[in-house]
């Protein structure tokens, strides 16, 4: 795809602007001492450096979390030190201001391939200013590396659907492995390009290429699988044990406090969650069906995941960002299923969004989980906005010409 000088210049400005507003935030804002997951990831990385033990929330080896973020943190702490910790955290935050840029770049490239460069530029601008994406650069969590890896993977998926080249399948397998090692819940997205290719005349070739992509995926995952086999003497595909807690937490309809956490065995949380769902569907089927679908869905988007970020920007600016959030969400949610019937590009976005959303519906619904769903909504909304703007300009030009002609 050819990108004009103006498009290259525009995306360069957007990337520079995105980097600057993130650097300004992480270098000027006050950051609370890390706690919860941020602290646990840090403790894991330091323990790995000091004792060679990979264990999350424990001192004995486990596979509660995949090694993408912990290994990144271990490399940084190993290079810059961690005593005291705060300077190392500043290094990570600054690095993430640059690590987020591939996500914006690939969002632009995906929009340009699916629709047109203008749609990609507008989607990239959405991501550049979106408050959750800015705030997350200050967090020692998976979000920033995950989003960049995810958008690179999504872009390659679009190339596969459009061109079905062997190299793209190999890249897809590698990127899928990297993304899964950062955040495993995207694994179901692996079916998307092959689902679209299944309905084309390249079905047989897609199957062969798909097996090669699986081999590339296995190559990335192999060190993790070998470590798990040598440590636990069993094949652990991704992780084991951590999903039970958020799954059980998602079985409390509308957070009414119906779970007695003190009476639950930590190793039995998944089974207890399944028991609660089964019992709930028998005793209150309408409540539980609503909660497991529409109920949880509304929790993802009804507010922004931004922490203290609003206190560090002008009130009018955050007000505009808040309005932008709801425009992206409501327009995207309306457009993807409607236009997906008529447009292959929108169908791709709709299917991908539905898979990511469906995975999160299994767990406790929090606004943080919208993080990986929003790019698909941004792309759909951006294209519709570009079409609408061009229509309005064409209409105004038509009126101007008629006025000029008839005086």
LUMGUMI-170770 format. One record per residue: z, y, x of N, C-alpha, C, O in turn. Coordinates in pm, whole numbers, plus 50000, padded with zeros to 5 digits. Atoms other than C-alpha are relative to their C-alpha. Layout:
% LUMGUMI-170770
ZYXZYXZYXZYX/...
This chain:
% LUMGUMI-170770
500004988150084500005000050000500005012450088500785013450183/500094987749925499025034350131500975010349943501045012449822/499084989550039501665061650125499535012950064499395013750186/500524987449950500425097350157501035007050087502215003550088/499094992149917501895122350400501105006149915502265006649957/499004993750087503635139450108501074990049956502244993549947/499035010250040505275106949997500924996450117502134995150100/499195003249882506435098750351500965011450031502125009250067/499144988449975507765134050393501135000449897502285003149932/498994999350107509575132550058501094989450018502274992550004/498975010449983511305099250124500825002750126502004999450130/499234996249882512295111750469501065010349968502195009450017/499034989950042513975141950312501114993749918502284996949937/498995006750084515735119950056500964991950086502174992350064/499145008049912517025096450327500935008850083502115005750100/499174990949921518255125350541501095006249914502245007349956/499034994150092519955141450241501084989849965502274993249962/499045010650033521595108350145500974997750114502184996350092/499145002249883522915103450497500975011650019502145009450050/499164988249978524245139050522501145001049900502275003949938/498914998850098526195138850195501034988950018502204990849986/499045010849973527765105550291500835003250124502055001250125/499264996349879528675117350640501015011249969502145011050018/499094989050036530165149150494501224994749928502344999149953/498875005450075532305128950257500944991950089502154994250089/499115008949923533595102550499500715007450113501785003150157/499394992849889534335128150771500945011349957501735016250037/499164989050046536035154550555501054995849897502055002749880/499065004350105537805134950278501224993250062501164987950173/498825007649960541295120850306499874985949945499604984049827/500135013950041541225082950296501384993549999502094993350099/498725007050012544235064050168500044988150095499004982350125/499905012249918545575036250394499394988149926499594986549806/500695011250066543555004950325501014990149943502084987849999/499145009750069545054979650085499104990149927497884991749923/500715010150078544084949349875498854994050080499044990050195/501115006949934540634935749962499635006450133499304999350228/500344993449874539974962050229500944995550112500514992850224/499025004449902543174952350407499824985350035499934981550152/500145014449975542574915150366498774996950086498834988350173/501185001949916539054917150513500315004150144499884997550238/499654995449866540454936750807500924990250069500734987150187/499095009949941543294912050864499254987450040499544981550144/500815011849967540774883550855499255002250131499274993750220/500794997349880538564900051118500875000550125500494995150229/499104999049884541494908051349500574986350037500694983050155/499505013449974542934873051310498954991350068499254983250155/501095007449939539534858851397499845003750147499604995150231/500124995449863539404880051713501174995150086500984990950200/498805003249921542964872351823500284985150011500704980250115/499615014050003543394836151720498844990449975499014978249983/501145008750030539924823351635500124992849869499484982449849/499795006450130541074814951281499325008249892499625020149874/500674993450112538804823450988500744996349873500574985349819/499185002850118541184826250694500225013049923500665022949980/499834988450087541274850650404501314998649922501524988749851/498675000050065544774859050276500844988050042501664983149965/499255011749952546154830750486499924999550152499195007150215/500065002249856546794818950840499414986350033499294982750150/500685012849982545164784950788498545001549956498275008649859/501424998350032541354781650780499704997349853500264988149794/500455002250138539734784750438498585005449984498005010950077/501354994950030536444793550272500045008649875499115008249793/499874991550120537654818350011498905010549993498445013849884/501074990049998535064844150120498964996150105499294989750205/501085002649905531724841550295500115009850117500745020250105/499704992849876531504855250650499195012550027499325018450135/500854988549971528994883650612500765012450043500575017250155/499234988149967531394913150602501044997350109501135005350203/499025002349893534204897250812499404999650140500005004850234/500625000549868531814890251100499555013850045499665017250163/500374986249969530494925951083501225007850047501165015050147/498784993149961534054939251097500524995150135500975003050217/499525005649874534974915751380499225005650118499795008550223/500834994349893532054928651589500435014350029500585018250145/499624986049981533064964951532501395001050063501585008550159/498654999549943536764959051599500014994950144500764999950228/500085005149864535864938851905499445010250098499825010550215/500634990149914533754967452042500845012550019500955017750130/499294987149993535914997751959501514998649999502225008450019/498565002050006539364982051929500555002649862499865007949775/499394998450132541774982551638501485004050009502215002949911/498634995149984545044995951779499955013850067499775014650189/499754999450144545385021251625498744996749919497634996749972/501095004850085543245010451331499105011249950497895009449940/500754989450067542155043751183498725004250073497695005950007/501274996549934539605053351455498914989649979497734993149964/500995010550024537895019651407499475000849857498294998549834/500454998550140537795025151029499025011649987498065010849911/500934988650003536135058951088498644995950054497615000050000/501275004949945533485041851303499254991949895498044993449879/500645008350103532805016751024499455008849888498335006649842/500454991150108532575044250761498755007750040497825009249962/501184992749952530135064250973498804990650009497704994449969/501105009649992528035033251041499444996949862498234995349845/500475003250135527885026250669499195011449940498395009049850/500844988950045526425060950611498544997850040497635002649972/501365003349956523405048150804499574986449946498394984249918/500325013450050523605012050685499545000349854498874991149809/500424998950141523095023950326498545004249986497955002249880/501354994350011519715039550405498914989649972497994992649897/501005009950038517685007050397499974997149850498904994449795/499995002450145518815002350035499165010549929498385007249839/500764989150062517355036349942498524998750035497655000849949/501395001749957514185029850145499334988849921498224990649871/500625011250070513534995949986499955002449849499084996849781/500104996150140514285010349642498725008049978498005005949880/501254992350006511495035249706498784990850011497854992049932/501145008949979509155008149835499784990849880498644987949844/500125008650118509914985749536499405007749883498515002749815/500554991750108509245013949288498545003250022497755003349927/501404997049970506005022749466499114987949974497994989549927/500795012150022504804986549449499934996349853498884992349803/499995003850141505864980349092499245010049913498535006249820/500554989550086504705013648952499115009550080497885008150081/500724989949923503725042949175501005006750093502205006350066/499074993849905505195061949473500955010149937502115011049977/499144990050063506535089749250501204993549933502314998949938/498885007250064508655064549056500974995150107502194995750088/499145004449892509955050349383500815011450058501995009750091/499294988449946510865085049509501135004449907502225007649954/498964995850093512775093649193501144989849997502314993749992/498955010349995514645060349199500825001450128502045000050125/499304997949873515505066649565500915012149993502025011950047/499174988050017516795101249474501224996849914502335001549943/498855004550081518975085649202501044993350090502234996550084/499075007549914520495062149461500635009050106501785007050145/499494991149897520885090049717501215007749953502155009950030/498904991650051523195110349494500984992549913502044997849880/499145007250093524715083249276501414998750058501564993550169/498654998849941528495087749323500624986950049501314986950151/499455012849953529425050849350499414996150134500094990350219/500665003549875526895046549628500455009050115500455004950231/499464991049897528285076949813501424995850036501764994250153/498595003249976531945067649771500164986850074501054985550158/499835013349942531445031349874499824999950151500284990650217/500144999549855530485041950228501355001750068501484998850187/498664998149942534175050250280500874987649985502014987550031/499205011950030535335015550171499674988750098498524986950138/500205011549911535814985250394499784987849912500594978549909/500345010550097534154962850138498544995850019497845001050105/501335005849985530924943450090498885008849944497715006349974/501014993050079529124969349876498825005350081497665002650047/501094993349928527114988950136499054989950066497854990650040/500955009649943525694960050344499344991249894498184987249908/500565008250107525214940050025498815006949935497775000649914/501074993150072523084966749855498745001150085497634999450034/501184999249913520804971350157499304986550011498084985750005/500595013349992520294933950191499364996049868498274990249866/500535003350132519784929949816498665006949976497715000549930/501234992850029517124957149794498854995550090497704995450048/501035005849915515254943050094499484987049939498284984449940/500375012650062515274909349919499175002249874498184995249852/500734997050122514104924149589498585004850032497625001049965/501334995249960511234942049764499104988350041497944987850002/500805011649958510084909449924499654991449879498564985649874/500335007450122510304892549583498785006149931497914998849884/501154993350062507874918449446498734996850077497694994250017/501165003649919505504911849736499554985649973498364982849967/500345014050030505694874449663499264999049869498234992349860/500625000650132504834879449298498605005950001497705000949934/501294993149998501954902949378498994993450093497804993250063/500945004749898500474886349688500184985250038499244978850083/499725014149974502144852149734499594995650141498874985850159/500295003349860501914852050115501134991950060502304993650026/499025009049939503654826050327501105007750073502275004250062/499004992549923505384851750550501045006449909502215007249946/499054993950092506954868650250501004989749948502174993049928/499085010650043508444835650133501044997250109502224995250080/499075002349890509964830350477501015011550011502215009250029/499104988649998511384865550478500984999449883502155002949897/499145001050117512734859550130501144990250024502304993049991/498965009949970514594828250242501055005650095502255003650075/499074994149904516124846750538500885010649934502095010849954/499244989250065517144876950329500944994649893502034999949874/499115006250098518544854950054501244994550068502354996250019/498875005349927520724837450309500955010950046502175009550032/499154988949954521974870250456500765006149884501955008949895/499364993850116522694884450111501094991049943502164995849905/499005009550050524534853049998501224999750091502354998450043/498874999949908526674854050311500855012649987502015012950029/499234987950026527704889350215500664999349863501865002049850/499465001150136528124883849841499244989049928498074990949894/500725011950048527264849449695499465000949858498594992949821/500385000350141526824859549331498535003049974498085002249860/501434997250020523144868849389499154987450015497944988049996/500785012249977522104832749460499064996649883497934992549909/500945003150109520644827849107498725008350001497725004249941/501234992049991518124855549186498894992750075497744996950070/501005007549924516354829949405498884994749912497774992649960/501005005950089514504816649101498975010249952497915006349904/500834989850066512934849949000498544999750045497674998549959/501434999749965509734850949209499274987149962498094987549927/500655012750030509044813949149499854998149849498964990949803/500155000050145509614818348777498715007149960497995002649872/501234992650031506804844248774498784992750054497744992549988/501155007149943504534824049003499674987349922498534982749926/500235012450077504954793448779498935002049893498244992649855/500964997350107502804810548518498685005450054497905011549980/501274995949940499954817848761499244987650045499714976350030/500825011149953497194796648908500414995250140499834985850193/499575003549864499034794949242501264991449998502084992050090/498765007650018501694770849119500264990450115501384989650165/499815010049895501114743849381500355006650133501265002350203/499714992949876501014768149673501395006249997502085006550098/498674994050013504134785349541501084989750025502134992950082/499025010649978505964752049546500174997250149501294995850198/499945002449856505074745949911500705011550070501585009450153/499394988249939505994781450008501485001049963502305005550043/498604999750042509204778649807500864990850083502014994150115/499275009249913510264748650012500205005950139501245003850201/499854993449871509624768450328501045011149994501795013350089/498964989850019511744796850189501384993749998502334999250052/498725007250002514504771650121500424995950140501614996250173/499695003749862514274760150482500505012250078501435011150159/499544987749934514624796350602501405003749954502245008050033/498664997650054517614800550373501024990850066502114995150105/499105009849939519194768850513500275003550147501375001350197/499834996249860518624781450868501075010950015501895010450107/498994989449996520694812650796501384994649966502384998550026/498725005250047523404792950618500584989350092501774986250083/499605011749922523564764850876501305002150080502174993350076/498734998449926526294779551102501244999549910502274993949948/498905000250096528524784650797500254985949952501414981749941/499865013850046527864749250673500614991150110501474982750083/499475008049888528534734351017501475003050021502274993850038/498584996549984531794753651052500844993549892501914988149922/499235005950110532944741650710500114984950015501164979149987/499975014649983532004705550786500964996050112501734986550096/499125003249888533794705451121501465002949969502364996150020/498634995950031536864722550976500604991949887501764987949893/499455006250121537224705750635499434986049973499864979349880/500605013350013535084674250678499374997949862499404986949806/500755000850126533134682050362498965011149998499085021250067/501064989950011529994701050268500435010449898500585007349779/499674988850088530944734950123498825009450002498555015950104/501284992950005527794752250010500185015050023499475020950105/499814985549987529104787949975501465003250030501805006650143/498584997049984532834793049921500774991149904500194984549818/499205009150081535704774949759501365006249972502155008850063/498664996050040538674787449559500165014049950500975016449860/499764985950034538314825149529499515003649861500065012849800/500584996450129536234825449207500944997349884500775003149777/499115003550110539064810649000500785011749944500995012649824/499194988750044541084842648988499235009849912499705012749802/500744991150088538414866648854499454993049876499274999349772/500465007450118537144839148623501114999249895500875001749777/498875000650093540574834348469500315013949945500625015449827/499754986450046541054872048454499055004549892499385013249811/500994996550103537924874148239500234993049868499434994649776/499725007150125539514852147971501155006549923501864999849848/499014992250075541814879347838499255010449918499045021549966/500844990950078539804895347554500585014049986501685015949935/499674985750009539924933347578501355003150065502045012550026/498824997549917542814930847825501275002449918501965012549931/498824999050087545534924547571501244993750062502304993349999/498855005849932547814907747824500374986249951501564983049942/499745013350056547454872347688500154989250107500384977550074/499885009849892547604855348031501385001250065501765012050110/498715000349931550994845348168499764995550144499764983650174/500375003149863550174847348539501114992750075500834985250168/498885006549929553634835548645500044985049976500654977750053/499945014350035553074801748479498754992350044498584980750007/501285006149965549674794448636499984996050147500315004050234/500165005049863549104773248945498755006550060497675006050001/501104992849937546904792949186498804991050024497664995750018/501095009249973544824762049263499354994849872498374987449879/500495005250127544224755448890499455011149911499335009449790/500404988550082542944789448778498664997949931498485002149816/501295002550063539364778448713500144990949879499584993749773/499795009350112540474749248495500745006949885500425004649769/499264992950105542924771648309499095009749928499205011449806/500954991150065540154796848244499084992749904498834997449794/500865008150088537884769948102500774995549876500224995449766/499185004350112540744757547884500195011549901500135009449780/499794988450087541364792547749498735003649923498805007249805/501264997150070537694797947667499754990049888499394993749777/500205010550101537454764747485500935002149882500525001249766/499034997850107540624771847289499675012549921499785012749798/500334987550066539544807447212498804998649908498795004249798/501195001950083536134796747081500314991749875499644993249773/499615008050117537834771846848500835008249903500615007749782/499054992850085540574794846718499495013649954499735017449840/500504986750034538854829046724498565001550053498325009350145/501365000349944535124822846775499315013650005498665016750105/500694987150002533884857446674500545009350108499775016050177/499384991649897536364875546899499524995950139499145004450219/500335004749866535564853847200498505001050029498115004150141/501444998349980531784854147149499675014650028498845017650115/500234985849977531854892047127500505004150138499835011650209/499424996449871534124894847431499154995050116498955002250214/500745006149890532044871547649498585005550012497885002350108/501354994249995528844891047572500085015349997500215021650102/500024985450014528834926647436501285006450051501255017050113/498714994349961532534932347498500095002350150500405013450194/499954998549854532414925847872498915009550049499135017350142/501134991949956529024942747902500345014849998499965022150090/499694985750011530354976547786500945004750111500895016350152/499064996149895533084976148052499295003150131499815010750213/500704997749875530484975648329499555014550015499565019950126/500714987249991528925009248244500695011749931500185022949938/499434989150079531305029748032500605011050085500825022250037/499554989649908532645048348337499504996850140499084985750168/500495001849864531715053348700501104994850091502284998050074/499095005149897533305034848990499945009850117499065008850202/500114989149904534075065049206501305003350073501275011450166/498754996949932537745065649308500295014950000500165021349896/499674985749994538765100649429498805008950027498975021050044/501174992149964535185111949497499845012849917499475023149974/500174987750079535105136849204500835011850051500475023350028/499154989249951537895156949372499445006850125499975017050169/500564994649876535715163549678498635006549979497975010350076/501274993450030532655177849503500245010449891501225009349818/499844989950106532175208249275500014993649861499364983449837/499865005650134533075202348913498664999049929498384989149862/501305000150068529605211648789499104988850054498324982749981/500825010349937528025187549039500384986249948499514978149914/499585013150050530115157948930499684998649851499364987649805/500385000550142529495167048565498544995749986498204987549901/501425003850003525745164548634499814985450040499004978449980/500105014049958526215131348816500454990649889499864980049869/499515008250111528195117648523498944998849891498724988049836/501085000350099525385127248285498834991550050498214984149974/501075008049942522855111848524500304985149985499414977149957/499615014050015524805079248513499624994649863499024983949852/500265005050135524515076248138498515000549964498044992349885/501454999950021520845086348139499384987450061498574980649997/500535011949933520085058748392500364987449921499514978749901/499535012050068522165033248201499334998349864498754987849836/500525001450136521045040347845498474999049999497914990949925/501465000849995517395046747929499564986650058498654980250005/500375012649938517245016448156500234988149909499394979249899/499705011150089518934993247908499054999449881498784988649829/500964999850110516515004247637498604996150047497894988849978/501385001949953513365003247849499734985950050498674980350021/500285012949937513754970348036499624989149901498614982549923/500415010550093513714946747736498785003749918497954995049887/501134995950084511224967347533498694999650079497724993550036/501214999649919508704973847810499734986850071498604984150112/500195012849935509304939547961499054990849926498474981849986/500935008050080507244924647678498565003650033497674995250023/501374995149977504214945747774499645001150147498465000350183/500254997249859504594951448147500634989550089501814986250075/499485010049907504954925448422501055006150093502034999650129/499044993349911506744950848641501355001549930502394998849989/498754998750075509324958048371500614986449972501834985049969/499495013550022509614920848301500774995150122501824988850109/499315003749877510564915248665501375006750006502375000250037/498724992850000513264942048641500944994449895502134992749920/499165005050110514514928548308500604986450033501784984150009/499515013449966514784892548429501045000750112502084994250104/499064998649888516484902648755501325005949952502395001049988/498794993850053518944925248573500784990149915502014989249927/499335009550089519704898348314500744989250080501834985050041/499365010449918520494872748586501255005550067502304999150062/498844994149933522794895848783501115002949900502285000149925/499004996950103524514907448466500624987249945501834986749925/499495012650053524824871848334501034993650090502014987950042/499035005449905526614860848650501345007449986502395001149983/498774992050008529124889448620500724998349866501935000349858/499355002250129529754882048253500954988150001501794986749912/499105011549989531484850148365501395004050048502354996550032/498764996249935534214869948538500635012249931500155016849828/499334988450055536604898648473499075012050006498505014750112/500964989050001534534928948369500625012950055501565018349995/499544987549942535104959248592498785008450036497705003150060/501124991149973532944989748657499414998050140498255001450163/500505002749865532614979549023498814990449997497934991350082/501075010050006530324950948919498655005949960497634999249975/501284993750033527674975448797499215003550125498015006450117/500594995549874526954983349162498654993450028497695000350063/501235007249970524304956549206499014999449885497884995049903/500905000050116522824960248856499215013049990498095013249938/500564986750021522064997448873498605002050060497805009149998/501354997849947518974995949103498894996249902497865003049897/501025004150096517014977448832499865010249887498765013049839/500034989650102517995003648575499415012950055498685019949986/500544987949937517185031648818498484999550008497815009449981/501465001449988513665018248875499325001749864498305008649854/500604998850133512925014848503500075014149948499105019249893/499824986250048514325049148420499115009650078498525018750020/500814991049917512535065748713498534999649959497895010049949/501415000950041509135052548608499785006849866498805014249850/500154993650131509625063348248500085015250012499335022449945/499884985549981510715097948364498745005950061498305016650019/501234995249937507635101748586498875000449898498125010249893/501045000250103505335091448301500205011449900499245018049862/499704989450096507075115648063499705013750059499105022149992/500254987049935506925144648312498515002650013498055013749986/501444998349986503245138848379499335002549865498385010249855/500544997750134502545137048007500275014449957499395020949900/499654986350039504365170147951499145010150076498685019950017/500844990949923502465187048234498564999749950497915010249940/501365001150053499165173848098499895007049866498895013749838/500004993550131500065185947749500025015250016499305022449947/499914985549977501015220647881498695005350055498255016250018/501304995949947497765222348078498955000449891498095009349889/500925000350114495855212847765500185012349912499205018549870/499714988150081497575240747569499515012650072498945021550009/500434988349923496875265647850498495001849995497995012949979/501454999350005493185256847853499495004249864498515011649853/500414996350136492915259947475500265014749974499445021549912/499694985850018494615293847479498995008650077498515018850027/500974992649919492305305347760498635000149937497895009949943/501355001350057489255292647577499855008349873498835015049853/500124993250129490015307347235500715013549996500775020149892/499404986849990491845337947356501295001349927501905012049928/
